[in-house]
Amino acid sequence: MRECTDRRIPCHGYGSKPAWMDGSSAEHEELERIKRAVKQNLKKIRKAPRSRNLGRCVAVRVSPEGRAPSETPPTPEVTELSTSSLLEQALDHGFNNLDSIDAGSRPTLTPRPMQEKEATRPFSPSQDLTPPRVLPPRLASLIMYYLDHVFVWQFPYFIPRSCLGNRSWLLVFLTNGGSLSYAALALATLHREASYRNRSYNQEAFELHSKALRELRKLSQHTEAETLLGDLPRLAEFVAASLTLISFEVFNGAEYDWIPHLDAVTAVLAMHSPEALLRTPSSPGHTSPYPTSDGLADDPHQSQIGFHFLVAEALWHDILACATTGRVPRIPYRQWLEGTGLEMATLMGCYNWVMVAIGDLAHLQAWKKEMRQQERLSVPELVRKGQRIDKRLQDGINELKQTAKVGGGIRSNMQPAPWVSHIFAIASLVLSSTIVSGPWASLPEVRDAISESVIVLKNWPQAIPLRGLVWPLYIIGCMAEANLQDFFESMLSSVLEESGGFGNSGTFERMPIEIESPEEYGYDKIKYNLSESSVTDQTLESLDLKIPNLTLLYNEHRGETKLRKLIADDAGVSADDVLITSGAAGALFIITTSQLGSTPDSERNHLVVVRPNYATNLETPKAVGCDISYIDVTFESGFQPNMDEIEAAIKLNTRLVSVTCPHNPTGSTLSREALDRLVAITKKKEVLLLVDETYRDIAFAEKLPVAASLGDHVLSVCSLSKSFGMPGVRIGWLISTNKTLQETFLAAKEQISISGSVINEWIAIDVLTRRKKILSDTTYEMRVRLQMVETWIESEELLEWVKPTGGVVCFPRIKEEPKGGFLAFYSRLLNKHATYVGPGHWFELSDSFFRLGYGWPTREELEGGMKAISAALRAN
């Protein structure tokens, strides 16, 4: 958990007691160490500024009341005491000692709208939460904020008039001082602060979050004694608090921190039957699961409603998480969704039959993986299993369409369930195709499903929120062809905007080029690997490296001076203009996050980027949520970007223009005239120009100057990975002659890695000292390889290409669709001929293209791989 990580304390989660908790001196010493770690963390927080922005500061923001920027009210001045000392005192004193804390130490708040005015005042966990009907005003206001604002974000399709509509059970738990109350207050505090000011680390929210974890820990300890399972009130609170903490982690942008909470919920619910938790008041032996002191004894129906709600939410997370975790649902979902009366649509907006199908797809994926590992996979059986799920989904979609037709058209239905279920069902069909056939966007069934999804989304009623559609939009969007990518990116941007930029829908997704990489497939299954984009990987022996006895300290933050000077001398700049990064990818990440990121109150920055491109140049800007205009280079233009199009695409909010030279995946290179014009255009428009020069050192024509030497608005990125064959060393660099930008980039690096590796930088110095000889030998060998490829393509009547002028990759095009289609071609190539290339969809293009890397394999492997491609193009 983040709280443990921040304090450098080993986290034991909900697991068994660690060995040192035995009452001995070891336990005392460990507790003392934890206390010291907590105090050191508090000191660090007090010294830190309230917020840090890596990019440009936003000077004005629009207030919630819609005032002009100049009228923006000041935000509350939250003091050190409110976010750390006060909370720590409160946590030390317990629930009932609020009076022992000096009231005068609390911060003064500026006026806000009436409802939020009380909620914005810091809530101390020491406040008395016990009285269920008499609440302190600040606590009551924060609870109301949760119910009015946060609950709607968690459950955008909740139907108040349904059987789940009475939330009095929730109010009881929110006011009883237990784990759910702290979890909900933590989430409400985080949401409230993020809604009113630039997002930053919220100490108050995380202290409440920590308190919720401690309360959960107490509850989970009952599991060891097997009492939690039979204590329904405690079980309900445990499940509700854990689910709320999932929302907390997701709201905070976490990718995986929510999984332990889901594991805890699914573990305990899997031990119960529907009859035990969803029994009606008339069921034999029924007793209310809530103590009479909770005020629910007068309404025993709440026992059923509370668990209906909680189980539905738990099933939702458990089933949809399978696409992220790669595992099967842990709760027996069919047992709960078929015949119990549990209706997912009234809470999450999706009919049960869709959720069952998604769960079944997770099992199908797991079965396929297991059979493949055992080398017993039957493709016909896989297809039959997939078809059975597809038929249920298609029958459900047809029924939705028929119902809408009878009811006067789908536009007349403003209930969320038919719309939400329809788009989730389409996404499930797309997911089914990827499991059975592989991630091939060109398949007719995938194209048809995606086309239908576009129609549904274009007709989507404004009254139904989009923010609950992250899962289907990602599933469908990942398989959409290039001409529809902008549409789905726009939809996801709408989701982010509707959510206020909160949540993990904007976090990073694995890219096809990584998911389908030979490392994932297994090098042992590939004989001819023509998919790599670098020269042959070097070894310490091949480079004649003997690493000395180095001191493993923090290195210079900018990078070793000698290393920066070696790079600067080649580039024609000074050593201070060079920042050493973790590969070129690290440099690109630093540039993107510091220059293209935005805050909820600021205008989104705009990027103009050449496409196709190295995946990081496209995916990282998408992840930070900037606006993007693509300059598509084509086969017919020799993969050269049109400078007039670039100039026309620059807007008032454009921050960066991004190109790659030599180009990946085509190997084309800008002329000196084109580079000079691009430098002039971006200078005139007052925007930054990023040139990814990863392959610059391998040039078959005129070698261009380092672009950053041509202007202080130009950024150059390069590394030792591609041209030197040293991707495992992770040395890259970012060159800029702009001192202000360099300070920003340095600050970004320090937040990510502080400094580089002493060992890696020593290796880099040694290699770059011999740069001229190494590159001379490498370029000569790449010319030989390129000639081999040229001879092959000129004799291969089914292929055409644009001959590269630099780098180690090319991008041939298949003239006619192979027998059986492109999917069959790539399958034959890999499974029959053990040859691997990078299909066009890695780069958001048609699979008629493929990237061929001629620098990584040996000459013999290159020759064998090219023959295999020719054979696969002609096979039945």
N, C-alpha and C positions, 0 to 999 in steps of 0.2 A: 504493500500500500504506500501511497505517496507520503503520508505522514511519517512512516517508518524510514522510508528512503531519504527524505529530506533531513532527518535527524541521524542518519547513518546507524540505524538500529535494525537488526535482523527482524523481519516480520514473520510471525508464526501463524497469522490468519486465524481461521477457525479450527485449526488442527489440534492434535493432542499436545499435552503440556511438554514444553522443552525439557531436556534432561536436567538442566540446572535448577528447575523449580522443585527442589527436594527439601527445602527448609534448612539447608546447610549454609555454610559460609559462602559457598559459590553463588547461591541465590542472592544473598545480601550484597555481594560484590557486583553482580550483574544489575541489580536494581539501582545501586548507587551510580553505576556507569550510565544507565538509561537516564537517570535524573540529570546527570551532568550534560548528557547529549541534548536533552530538552532545553536546559538553561542556555547552552551555547547557541542553540537554534533561535531562541527568543532574542538573544543579544544580536545575532546576525540580522534578524528581521527588523529590529529597532533601528539599526544602522542603515538599512537599505532604503533607498528612495521608494516612494509609494508606487511608482510605475516607471518602466523603462521602455522607450520605443526605439527599435533598431532603425526604423525608416524615418521619413520626414514627419515632423510634428504637425498636428492639426491644431490650428489656432482657434477655430470657432467650431461650435456644434449647435445643433438645433435642440431646443429644450423640449421636454415631453409636452408642454402646454402649447407648442407651436409658435413661440415667440420668435422674433427675428434674432439672428445670431448675437447681435450686440446686447440683447436683453436676456441672454442666458443666465439663469440664476446660479449663484455659486453652489458647488456641491458641499455637503456637510464636511466639516473638518474633523475627520476621525483621528483621534489622537492615538499615541502609542499605547496608552492605558486601555483604550477601548478594544484594541485588537489583540493585545497580548496580556498585559499585566492583569487587567480586570478579569479576563476570561480565566487566566491561570489561577488567580485568587479564587474565583468562583468554583472552578473545578476542584481546587484543593479543599474548599470549605463545604462542598456538597450542595444539595438542593435548597436547604432551608436557612441559609446564612446570608441572605442578601443584605440584611441590615448591618452586618459586620463590615461591609465594604463601604468606604467613604462615598456617599452619594455625590459629593461635590467634585469627585474626580471624573465623573462622566462627561463626555464631550457635549458641547452646545451645538444644536442643530439649526440649520436655516430652514425657513418655511418651505413646505412642499404641498401638493394637493392633499386634501384632508385625509383620504384613505391611506396614502402612503406615508403621511407625515409621522404617524406613530411607528409604522413598520420600519422606517429607515433608521430609527434609533437603535443602537446596538443592543441586542438581547443577551443577557448574561445567563449561562446555564445554571447559575445558582438561584435564579428566580423560582419561586414556589409554583411548581406545575401541578401539585397534587389536587387542589380543589377543582372539580370538573365543571362547576357552574360559575365560579367567581374568579375571573382571570385578570391579571394586571393588564392595563390598557396596551402597553407595548407588545406583550405576548399575544393578546387577542388580535391586535392589528396585524402582526406578522402571520398568525394562523389564517386570518382572513385573506391576506395577500397570497398565501399558498393556495387557498381554495379558489380564489377569484382569478389568479393569473397563472400559477404554476401547474395546477391540476389541468387546466385547459391545454397547456403545452404538452403535458404527459399524455393526455387522452383526448385528442382533437375530435374523435368521432363518438365520444360518450353520449348516450341518449338518456337524459334525466328522467324521461317518462317511462323508462323500461323497468324491469324487475330489479335492476341494479341501481336505480336512481336514488334510493334513500341512502344517504351517506352518513347517517348518524353514527354508525359503528366507527367510521373514520374519524369523526370529530372526537369521539371518546378517546381513541388512541392518541390523537394529536394533543390532548390536554392532560394526559396522565403522567407525564414526566419520564416516559420510557424511551426505548430505542427509536420507535417510529417518530415520536415527537421531535427528537433531536435530528433525525435524518431529514424530516420534512422542513424543519426550521433551517437546517444547513442549506438545503436546496433552495428554499425561499430567499434566504440571505444572498446566496450566490446569484440567483436570478434577478433579485432587486438591484444589487449593486451593478451587475452587468448591464442592466437596462438603462441605468441613469448616468453611467460614466464609462470612460475607456476601460476595457477589460484589463485587469491586473490580478496578481495573486491576492486573494481575499482571506486574510488571516482569520477573521471572525467566522466565516463560513467553514473553514477547515478545522477550527477548534470545535465547532458544533459537530462537524463530521467525525472528528476523533472521539467525541463523547458518545455519539451514536454507535461507533464501533466498539467502544468499551461496554456499553449497555448490551449490545448484541453478543459480545463475548460472554457476558454473564448468562445470557439466555442459552447460548450454544453449549455451555458447560453442562446444562441439564441433559443434553443428548447423551453424554457419557453414562449418565445414570438412567437412561431410557425413560425419563419423565417428560421431556419436552413433547414426545410423540403423543402422549396421552393427555396432555394439558392443553386443551384447545385454545383458551385465551392466550397463553404464552406462544403457542404455535402460530396463531393468527398475527400476533405482534411481530414475531420473528420473521415471518414471510413478508408482511407488509413493509417492515423496516428494510429488509434486504432488497426488496424490489425498488424501494425509494432510493436506496444507495446506488442501484444500477442507474437510475435516472440522474442522480448527482454526477456520477462518473461520465455518463454520456453527455450531459449538459456541459461539463467541463472540457469536452473534446477528447476524452480518453478513447483509445482504440481497444485495449484489452483489460484495463483495470476493473471492469465490471464483471469479469468472468468468475472471480472467487465468490461474489455475491450470488450469481446465478447458480453456481455449483452448490452452494449451501441450500438455496431454495429447492432446487430440483431433487437434492438428496433426501430432504425430509418429506416433500410431497409424494415422491415415488414410493414411500412406505405406507401411504394411505390409500384407501379405496374411495371412489366417489360416494359410496353409501355412508362412509364414516364422516365425511366433511360436508356433503351437500344434502344431508337428510332434511326432510321437511319437519315442521313443528308437530305433525301428526305421526311421525315415524315412531315405531315402538322404542321405548327406552330413551326418547329424546329428552335432553336437558339443554338448557341454554349454555353455550360455551363461554358466556361472559358472567363474571361475578355480579351479583345484584348491586353492589356498590358502584358499578359502572353505569348504572342507569338504564340498562337495556332489558331488564327482566320483564318490563311491561310490554315489550315488543319482541317475543321470542323469534319472530320471523327473521330478525336480524342475523341470527346464527347462520341461516342458509345464505342470506344475501352477502354477508361479509366474505364468506369463502367462495361463493360464486365469483365475486369480483377478483379476489386474490388469485384463485386458480386460473381464471381466464387470462389475467396479466402474466402469470408465470408461464403458462403454456405459450403465449405469444413470444416471449423472450426465448424460451427454450427451443421452439421450432425455428424461428427466424435466425437464431444465432448459429445454426448449423452451417449456413453459407459462409460464415466468418471462421468458425472454429474447425470445420471439416469433420465434425463428429455427428452422431445421431442424437435425437432428442432423448433426454434421460427420464422424462416423465412419460408413462404409457398413454400417449395422447389419444389414441383411438378409444381407450377405455373411458376417457373423460368427455370426448367430443361426440360420441355416438350413443345416444339413448339416455343421457343424464339430464337433459334440459338445459345444459350449459350453453349459452349463446354468445359466441365470440363477437358477433356483429354489434351487439348492444354496447360493448365496451371499446373494441378495437376497430370496428367497421368492416370486418371481413368474415364472411360466412364460414361455418365449420368445414364444409367440404373442401374449400381452398386450403385451409390450414392442414387438414389431413393429407392432402396431396403433397404439400411442401414437406411434411414430415416423412412421407413415403419416399420422396425423392432423396432425402438425406440417407435413408436406409439403402436405397438403390446405389447411391454413390459409394457408401461404405462396402456394400456387397461387391461392387465392381473392383474396388481397391483390393479387397481381401482375395478375390479370385485371381486377380492379376499377380499379386504377390506369390500366390500358390501355383501360378502358371496353369490355372484351370479355368480361365475365363472363356465362357461360351458366348460369342457375339450374338448368335440367334436368340439365346435365352435373355441376354441383356436387352435386346431389341423388344422381345415380347413383354418383359417386365415394364419397360418404358412405355410401350404402347398402351398397356392397361391403365397406367396413370394418366397418360395423355387423353385417353377416351373419356375418363371421368371429368377431367378438366374441360374438355371440349363440350361434353354434354352439359356441364354447368354453365359454360359461357352461352351456349345456344338457348338454354332456359332463361338466362338473364335477358337475352335479346328478345325472346318471345314474350316474356312478361312485360318488358318495356314497350313492345309493339302493341300489346293488348291494352296497356295502360295509357296509351296516347303518345308513345314515343319516349325515349330515354331522357330527352331534355325536360320533360314534365316532372320527372322524379327527382326530388331534391334530397331524398334520404341518402346518407353516405354509403350504406352497405352495398347497394348494387354497383355503384361506381368504383368503390375501393376494391370490392371483390373481383370485379372485371379486370382491373389493371394488375392485381396480384395474380390472378389466374393466367393472364397472358405472360407475365414474367415467369411463372412456373413452367409454362410450355417452353419458353426460351431456355430456362435452366435444364429442363429435361433433355432438350436437344444437345446441349453441351455435355451432359453426362453420357448420353448414348453415343453421340457421333463426334464429339470434340467441339472446341470453340471455333466453329466455322460460320462466319457471318453470311457467307454466300449461299448457304443451304436454303432451298425454297421455303421450308416450313419456318425457318427463323425469319426470313424476310417478310413472310405473310404475317407472322405474329407481331413483328415490330411495326409493320404498316398499320395493323389494327390498333396497336397501342397509340400510335400518333393520332389516329382519328379520335380515339377516346379522350386523349389528353387535350386535343384542340377544342373539344366540346365540353370540357370539364366545367361544371357550374362554379361560379364565383363564390357561392355560399358554402361550398365544401372545401375545407382547407387542403392544401397540398402537403403540409409538413409531415403527414403520416406516410408518405409515399417514398421515403428514401430507399427502402429495400428494393421495390420493383424498378425504380428509376435507375438504380445502379446495375441491376441484373440486365435490364433491357438495353440501357445506354452502352454498356460494355460490349454488346454484340451488334450495335447499330453500325451500319456502314458509314463511310466518311461523309456522305452527303446529308446524313441525319445527325451527325455528332453535335453540330451547333444547336440543333433543336433540343437535344437532351441536356446539353450543358446549360442551356437557357432555363429549362425546367428545374434543374438542380439549383441554379442560381435563385430561382423564384422560391424554392423551398428554404434556402439559406436566408433570403430576405424576409420571408414570412416568419421564420424562427428568430429573427433579429441577429442572425449570424452565430447563434449558439448551437451547441450540439456537435456531434462528430460526423455529420454529413459532409463537412468540408475537409475531413482528414484524409490522409493519403491512402490510396488503394494500390494494391499490387498491379503492376503493368503486365500486359500479355507477354511482352518480351522477357519478363522475369519469370512469370508463371510457367511459360513453355520453354524455358532455357534448358540447354543440355544438362546443366547441373541438377535441375529438377527431374528430368527424364532419366538420367543416369548415363554417365560417360561409358560405362561398360557395355551398353546396348548400341553404341554408335561407333561405327568403324571409320566413316569419313565425315568428320565434323567441319562443315564449311559454313557454319553459322557465326563463328567468332569474328569480332571486329578489331582485332589487334594482331601484332606480329606474334610469333611463337613465344610462349612464356619462358622467361629466363630463369636460371637457377643461380645460387651463390657460386657454384662451381663454374658455370659457363661464363659468368662475369668476373671470375677470378677474385672473389671478395673474401677477405678474411677479417671478420669484425673484431675490433680490439675490445679491451675491457673498459666499456663505457660506463659513466656514472648515469644512472637512470633517474635524473631529476626532471623537474619541469623545464622545458626548453624555452628559448626566446619566443614570446607570443607571436611575433610576426614571422618567425622562422629563423633558422640559423643564418647569421649575417653572411657567412661565406657562401651558403647555398643561394641566398637571394642575390648576391653579387654575380654569381655565375649565370643566373637566369637573366639578370638585368643587362649584363654585358652583351649577351646575344640579342636582346631586344632593343638595345639602344636607349635604355632608361637608367634610372638610378636604383640602387638597392632598396631605398625607402619606398619605391613605387611598386614593390613586389610583396605580396602576402602569400605565405605558404598555406595550403589547405589540404584537406583529406581528399585527394584526388580532384579531378575536374568537377565531379559531381558535388563535392563539398563547396567548391567555389560557386557553382551555379545555384546551390541552395542558399548560400549567404546572399548572393545578389538578389535572388527572387524574394526571399523573406524580408530583406531590408528595404528593397525598392518597390516591390509590387504589392506588399501586404497593405491592409487598410484597417481602420477601426470601425466599430458600428456607426459612429457619428460622422465619418469622413466619406468623401466621394471615393468610389472605387478607382484604383489606378488602372491604366490601360496598357496592354502589351501588343506590339506588332511582331509576329514571329513567322519565320519561314516553315512551311510544312510540305513534305515529311521532314522529320528531324530526329535527332537523338531524343529518346523518350523523356529524359529528365527535363529537357528544354520545353516540353509541352505539359507534362504531368504536374510538375511542381507549381507552375503558375496557376493551373486549374485548382490545385489543392488550396492555395492561399486566397482563392476567390476573386482574382482580378478579372477585368474584362479583357477579352482576347480577340484580335483580328488576325486571321491567317492569310499568309501569302503563299498560295499553292504553286509549287514548281512542277512542271510537267515534263513528260518524256519528249514531247514535241519541241519544247523550248530548250532542250539539252539540260534540263534541271537547273536553269539559271533564273534567279528571282528577277521580276520586273521592277526596276527602280521607280518607275512612275506609279505603279500600284502601291509600293511601299510609302512613297510620299503622300499619296492620296489617302492612305489608311491612317495617317497620324492625326490624332484628335487633340482637343485642348487638354484632356486628362491623360494623354499618352506619356508614360514615364520611360519606356524602354522599347528599342527595336532590337530584335535578336536574330542573328544569322549564324550559320555554321560553315566554316571554310578551312580546308576542304569539307565538302558536304557529306554527312552521314544520313542515309545509306548509299548515296549514289557515287561518291568520289569526285563529283564535279567541283571546280574551283572558280572563284570569282577572278575576273581579270583585274589588273591594277587600276584600269580606268573605272571599272564598276565599283571597286572598293573606295577609291577616292571620291566618287560621286555620292556613295552612301555616307561617308564621313561628312561631306559637305551638306547633304540633306538634313542629317540629324543635328548638325551644329546650327543650321539655319532655323530649324524647328525647336531648338533648345530641348532636345530629349537625349537620353543616353543611348549609346550604341554598344551592344554586346556582340563580340565575335568569338565564337567557340573555335579555337585554333588547335584542337586536339591532334589533328593529323598534319599540321603545318610542316613538321620536320621531314615528312616524306612527300616530296613534290617532284612530279615528272615534267613539269614545265617551269616557268619563271616562279621562283620562290618569293612570296609576298613578304613585305615587312610586317613586324608585329603591329597589329592594328592600333593598340593603345599608344604607340609612339606617334600617331598621327593627330592626336587631339586629346585634351583633358576630359572630354566627355565620352571617350571611347574606352571600353573595358575588354581586356583580352583574358581568355581562360585557356590553360593547357595543362598537360600532366605527363607523367612517365608511363602511363598505362598502355596506350595504344602503340605509339611509335617505338618505345623502348622495350615493350614486352614485360612490364613490371607492375601489373595491376594489383598484385598482392602487397606492394610496398605502400600504396595509398599516398602518393605524393602528387599534388597538383599545385597550381598557382594562379593567382588573380593579379593582373597588372593594371594599374590605373595611376596616371600622373596627377590626379586630382586629390590633394591632401585631405580635404574634408571627407570625400568619399572613402578614402583609405581608413580614416579613423572610424567611420561607420562600419566598414567591413571588418575591421579589427575587433570592434565591440561585439559584432555578431559572432565572430569566431570564438571569442572568449566565452560567450554564453553557451556555445556548443561544445567546444573541446579544450578551451583554455590555450593549449599549445599543441604542437605536433610531437610525434614520437622521436626521441633522440636517436634510436636505431635507424628508423626510416630515413631521417634527414642525413645521417652519416652515410648511408648507402647512396642516397641521391647525390651528395657532394662527390663521392668517389666516381659515380657513373658520369655525371655531367662534366667532371674534369677531363674525361675521355670522350666527350660528346661527339666531336668531329669524326673520330675514327669509327665509333659505334654506328652513327647515322650513315656514314659513307657505305659501310658494309651492308647495312640494312636496306638502304635505298637501292643498291645494286641488286640485291636478292629480290626485292619487290618488283623491280623492272623485269626480271626473268619470269617471275610468277605471272605478272600482268600479260606478258607475251604469250604464256601458255593459255591463259583464259581467252585472249583475243583470237588465237589460232582455233581454239575449240568453238567459240561462238560463230566465227566466220564460216565454219564448216557445218554448224548446226542450224538446219533450215527452220526449226520450230522456235528459235529464240532470236531476239534482237536486243541491242543495248546502246547506251551512251557510254563511250569509253572514258574511264576515269582519268583525271589529270593529277590526282594526289590521293594519299591514304592507302588503305589496304582492303577496301570493299568496293563492290560494284552492285548494280541493281538491274539485272536482266529482266526482260518482259517475255512472257510466253505468248506467241502470236495467236494461237488458237486454243480453246479450252481442251485439255487432255481428255482422253476416254474416261468416262465415269465422272468427270468434273474435277475441279481443283482439289476438293477434299480427298478424292480417291488418289489423285496424283501424289499429294504430300504423304498420304498414308502408305502407298506403295514404296515411295522413296525411303521412308523411315523403317517400315516394318519388313520389307522384302530386301531392300538394298543397304540398310543400316547407314543411311546418309542423311545428314541434317543440314537444312538451310533455314534462313529466316523468312517466313512467308510475309506477304504484303500487309496483312492485317496487323502485324507488329507495329507498323508505321501508319495505320489508319488509311491504307490504300487497298486496292483490289489484290486478291491472291494470285492474279496473273503476274504480279511482280514477286521477286524474291531477292533477298540480300545474300550475296555470296562473298564470303571472306576468304581471300586467297593468301593472306599473310600468316595465318596461324597453323594450318596443316603443313606437313612436309610436302615436297614436290610430288612424291609418289602418292600420298593421300589426296592431294589436289587433283591429280590425274585420275585416280580411281573414283573420286566423288563426281567429277564432271561426266565420266562415262556412265555412272549410275543414274545421273539426272537424265541423260539422253535415253537410257533404257526405260526409266519410269515414265517418261513422256509418251512412249510408244506402247507400253504394256496394256493388256486388256484389263 
